[in-house]
Amino acid sequence: MLPIQPGRPERRTHDYKRNGTSTLFAALEIATGKVTGACKPRHRHQEFLAFLKQVARAYPEGELHLVMDNYAAHKKAEVRAWLEASPRIQVHFTPTSGSWLNLVEVWFGIIERQAIHRGTFRSVKELNAKIRGFIEGWNDRCHPFVWTKAADEILKKANRQTTSNTSH
């Protein structure tokens, strides 16, 4: 990203090359802040199901409550069948446009700002190594997230009335 000068807009060089992408699946343990993550080449139901099985192995005892968005891979028949066969795992979906309710989204913002944004990765393997290293370091010093606003303030903002009439 050149040039690096105060007051100049950030931009890429003319020879910027995207060296591939990776999908990060992550589960945040609310009580401790520990993250279970997996880098996958794609974001399909097959990769998501493999991640669910990884999380189930990481937490083999007791009920497991998973909060997730309404992405299509999360509701695929194969995923639903596996979840039905695993009654100790309970799934809770965030409402549309409600991903901010899921604390793992806060963690995604942290890893983006601290490890990925403005990074130069020559390969997907290098990107995945950076992500795995960040997760390991995070888990060494993890702590639970603490809401800084009272529940009433959060709910008031979530249930805000519309200010304009958009019907035409």
DRENSEGU-867216 format. One record per residue (C-alpha): x negated, y negated, z negated. Coordinates in Angstrom, 2 decimals. Layout:
u_v_w
X_Y_Z
...
This chain:
u_v_w
0.00_0.00_0.00
-1.87_-3.00_1.26
-2.78_-5.71_0.62
-2.79_-5.76_-3.14
-2.50_-9.48_-3.86
-0.26_-11.48_-6.14
2.76_-12.91_-4.36
2.42_-10.63_-1.32
5.10_-8.03_-0.63
4.14_-4.42_-1.07
3.90_-2.43_2.14
2.35_0.69_3.61
-0.56_0.79_6.01
0.17_1.40_9.68
-1.17_4.94_9.41
1.01_5.99_6.44
1.80_9.67_6.72
4.35_11.54_4.67
2.79_14.88_3.81
5.99_16.68_2.87
8.53_16.67_0.08
9.35_18.71_-2.97
12.50_19.24_-5.02
12.14_18.98_-8.77
14.66_20.85_-10.89
14.48_19.92_-14.57
16.27_20.75_-17.79
15.88_18.51_-20.84
16.29_20.00_-24.31
18.14_17.22_-26.11
17.03_18.21_-29.65
13.28_18.05_-28.91
12.80_16.26_-25.59
11.08_19.32_-24.10
11.43_19.70_-20.32
11.65_22.93_-18.34
10.89_22.16_-14.72
10.37_23.83_-11.37
9.19_22.46_-8.04
10.91_24.05_-5.08
10.56_23.46_-1.33
14.29_22.82_-0.85
17.43_21.94_-2.83
19.80_24.74_-1.92
21.86_27.03_-4.10
19.20_29.77_-3.85
16.55_27.55_-5.43
19.02_26.22_-7.98
20.04_29.74_-8.99
16.38_30.71_-9.44
15.97_27.65_-11.68
19.04_28.58_-13.74
17.53_32.01_-14.33
14.24_30.37_-15.38
16.09_28.19_-17.92
18.01_31.21_-19.23
14.69_33.06_-19.76
13.19_30.01_-21.49
16.14_29.93_-23.92
17.12_33.59_-24.40
19.16_33.20_-27.60
22.41_31.47_-28.44
24.73_29.27_-26.43
23.19_27.15_-23.72
25.00_24.00_-22.58
23.96_22.59_-19.21
24.98_19.12_-18.07
24.73_18.56_-14.33
26.07_16.47_-11.50
28.54_17.56_-8.85
25.97_18.47_-6.21
27.28_21.15_-3.81
24.54_23.66_-4.70
25.71_23.60_-8.32
29.18_24.85_-7.32
28.31_27.46_-4.69
30.07_30.83_-5.06
26.82_32.69_-5.86
26.00_30.19_-8.62
29.52_30.36_-10.06
29.40_34.18_-10.02
26.09_34.21_-11.89
27.43_31.74_-14.46
30.58_33.82_-14.97
28.36_36.86_-15.61
26.40_34.79_-18.18
29.05_33.73_-20.71
26.55_32.23_-23.17
25.78_29.52_-20.60
28.33_26.71_-20.52
28.29_24.15_-17.71
29.49_20.57_-18.06
29.70_18.33_-14.99
29.23_14.58_-15.15
31.98_12.56_-13.50
31.35_11.07_-10.08
29.02_8.06_-10.44
28.38_9.13_-14.03
24.87_10.55_-13.72
23.69_7.92_-16.24
25.45_10.05_-18.87
22.93_12.84_-18.32
19.71_12.18_-20.26
17.63_14.22_-17.82
18.24_11.36_-15.37
16.41_9.04_-17.78
13.52_11.50_-17.74
13.55_11.58_-13.91
13.12_7.80_-13.99
10.16_8.15_-16.35
8.33_10.73_-14.22
9.01_8.62_-11.11
7.52_5.48_-12.67
4.62_7.13_-14.50
3.48_9.88_-12.14
4.94_9.68_-8.65
5.64_6.07_-7.60
2.76_4.58_-5.61
0.95_7.90_-5.74
-1.06_9.21_-2.83
-0.63_12.93_-2.30
-2.38_14.65_0.58
-0.15_17.70_0.36
2.97_19.05_-1.29
0.70_21.31_-3.34
-1.06_18.23_-4.73
2.29_16.53_-5.49
3.58_19.64_-7.26
0.38_19.88_-9.30
0.84_16.25_-10.41
4.44_16.96_-11.41
3.51_20.12_-13.33
0.68_18.27_-15.08
3.05_15.50_-16.10
5.56_18.02_-17.49
2.83_19.78_-19.50
1.60_16.46_-20.92
5.17_15.36_-21.64
5.90_18.58_-23.54
2.71_18.18_-25.61
4.04_14.87_-26.96
7.80_15.24_-26.43
10.40_13.71_-28.68
14.18_13.44_-28.49
15.72_10.49_-26.69
17.65_8.13_-28.92
20.62_6.13_-27.66
20.01_2.45_-28.40
23.64_1.39_-28.12
26.60_2.38_-30.22
29.13_4.76_-28.68
31.75_1.99_-28.62
29.49_-0.25_-26.52
28.76_2.56_-24.07
32.41_3.52_-23.70
33.48_-0.10_-23.27
31.04_-0.48_-20.38
32.05_2.87_-18.87
35.75_1.98_-18.98
35.33_-1.54_-17.62
38.35_-2.92_-15.81
37.95_-3.89_-12.17
37.75_-7.66_-11.67
39.07_-7.90_-8.15
41.93_-6.51_-6.15
40.45_-4.62_-3.19
43.75_-3.59_-1.60
44.37_-5.26_1.75
